[in-house]
């Protein structure tokens, strides 16, 4: 952290000395979280640009005024859906860097982040990948079939997770033996050199059409699967979730089962909205009858409203907290995409009082503006704020006040970084409550590329991938300070804010200036925005082959798909 603060240029304040002086009091030091939203490949690549900017391994990220090292200084890194692909992929590949993945070759890394071939095609043959398209489909069917033959229930998410793995895991056949819990065994992770990764999913009972705002939110981390919500308030050891737990323990006559937490299945569960890709399998040429038969067998056993469900059976929370746990009497735990409750930024794990997070860098790649070209408008922040205002589910969590979506657009809060919750004295705390984190909202905007790709684009070539990554880098650095030469100092001030409150330290004038520029001041303008939201390019256009701007017709088409699924994201 001292290395980071040495280049953030907080004039009039010895930030390095402040960290060193409090080094022996961990509760005084800043505690940082990063949250990467969902949104398919758009979110994966835009979020990748943000993490590249925060990573001290990225070229030039440790120059004066740059943000490299913020990733390594963070305690938590949360993702869901497309953002979960990013987080999961980095960690199951030994916490590699975004730039290392971009710079690798297919001979070395096979189909890793080669999104040009959709999951319908499978990876190109060559390098570590030895399958052609027909063999790829047969492999998917065989691997999921092995799980079924072992006596476990399977769902479309099993196929989706295996297909994802071919793109996200640098191993032959997408690393079918890779587990999410194995991250805990990585020596570098054990040494504290990387944040704790968390993926998010929502609980949804079969037949329930819409995920309510009081649905149980589940998290996956390298050690556990569970929830802080009062509906469950419990965790199971992720490494052993394939075991038959009952009432929170494993009966003496049951064996411990490992390997159920396949990394692709975890990432697929957090992004199960994309199961719909497999609903088109009957119309896809070259798909073996074996795979079509297996998928159709699953589809025939569930209703159309349940095809986005991931089946976690046996239910690790069977017989646990019977009074409040709606799944306590079910042998099956059914989980869905973490953004189905509109909380498309995974803030929930990071606002838990026990984690004592001071600041969250919230990277939002959501496609919110239906009356426009598919950019964020704060919907996810609004959803999290409303949930923490619900006494029946908030369980001690607090969140800064958030204005409505029209205010975001009318005041331009979605056009540049915005801070929420700057003044910690504004919160009324009970005896057990803690001050919530300051939120640094980083919405996707067109700095150098129209990065508002469709959520359901099944593929994107490497030129588009890299252009969106570069745009995401520009979003969180404000184009390396081009838009605001004091931006790096403002980032430092946001990180220090809660810590300075605890230690009674006055921050310098540059911080007061930053807070005046970036903190939402409570002003509201809820009138309907005039016209479509169509932001202009901020620093210049990157032209690449195969790129297309997301127009109103594509937005409408995407909305139709979601309406058909009875979902909104």
WODA-V176164 format. One record per helix or strand. SS is the DSSP state (helix for helix, strand for strand). FROM is the first residue (numbers start at 1). TO is the last residue. Records with the same first field share a line. If there is no record, write none. Layout:
SS: FROM-TO / FROM-TO
This chain:
helix: 2-5 / 15-21 / 26-28 / 40-54 / 70-73 / 82-92 / 98-103 / 106-109 / 133-149 / 156-168 / 172-174 / 180-185 / 187-190 / 238-240 / 263-270 / 272-283 / 289-301 / 304-306 / 348-351 / 353-355 / 379-388 / 405-410 / 424-426 / 462-481 / 487-503 / 509-518 / 552-564
strand: 32-36 / 76-79 / 126-126 / 129-129 / 179-179 / 196-203 / 217-221 / 224-227 / 234-237 / 245-246 / 249-250 / 262-262 / 310-312 / 333-337 / 359-364 / 372-372 / 418-420 / 438-443 / 519-519 / 533-533
